[in-house]
Amino acid sequence: MSLITQPLSVDLSTLSARTFVNPAARAAVKLAVVLVTWNEAYRSRQVLKQLTPDQLRDVGLTRSQALIEAKRGFWCP
């Protein structure tokens, strides 16, 4: 028996506009988005420290620019 699954894609703005969403659930989703964003910033900045000079040149950064960016806090945009 073969089970075919389709990826679930939900436009959350449409969902929240049509249905009541518990305020606690809405806050939890917003918190999750913030945490994921912070984690992405942290990981990206850690990778910047490890780039080779050729890779830095490809992205248009100098070593000092990359180190300055890598030292920024994860909470900074």
Secondary structure, 3 states (H helix, E strand, C coil): CCCCCCCCCCCHHHHHHHCCCCHHHHHHHHHHHHHHHHHHHHHHHHHHHHCCHHHHHHHCCCHHHHHHHHHCCCCCC
